[in-house]
């Protein structure tokens, strides 16, 4: 299960980042990505790659 959601909640008076996956309902999944630190780095890498691709294409136009 890929958890791309991120929410800030307060537990025991301390702020904490959590995802959108309900672990009890998703218990049958083989794996669940962690939050934070799961898909965020991949998202940033893909955005940078797409930005470079768009820039290169703009030079050819």
C-alpha positions in Angstrom: 0.0 0.0 0.0 1.4 3.4 -1.0 0.5 6.1 1.5 1.0 9.5 -0.1 -1.1 11.4 2.5 0.5 13.4 5.3 -1.3 15.0 8.2 -0.2 16.7 11.4 -2.0 15.4 14.5 -1.3 16.0 18.2 -0.7 12.9 20.4 0.2 13.2 24.0 0.5 17.0 23.5 3.2 16.5 20.8 2.7 17.2 17.1 3.2 14.1 14.9 3.1 13.4 11.1 0.9 10.6 10.1 -0.4 9.2 6.8 -3.9 8.5 5.5 -3.8 4.7 5.6 -6.0 3.0 8.3 -3.7 0.3 9.4 -6.4 -2.0 10.8 -8.3 -2.0 7.5 -5.1 -2.4 5.5 -3.6 -5.2 7.6 -3.9 -7.6 4.7 -1.5 -5.5 2.6 2.0 -7.0 2.3 3.6 -3.6 3.1 2.7 0.0 3.7 5.1 2.9 3.0 6.1 4.9 6.0 5.1 8.5 6.8 7.2 10.6 6.9 10.0 9.5 4.6 8.1 7.1 2.3 7.3 8.4 -1.2 8.3 12.0 -0.6 11.9 11.7 -1.8 10.7 9.9 -5.0 8.1 12.6 -5.6 10.8 15.3 -5.4 13.1 13.3 -7.7 10.3 12.9 -10.3 9.4 16.6 -10.1 13.0 17.6 -10.7 13.3 15.1 -13.6 10.1 16.5 -15.2 11.3 20.1 -14.8 14.6 19.3 -16.6 12.7 17.5 -19.3 10.4 20.5 -19.8 13.4 22.8 -19.9 15.2 20.7 -22.5 12.1 20.6 -24.6 11.6 24.3 -24.4 15.1 24.8 -25.9 14.2 22.7 -28.9 11.0 24.6 -29.7 
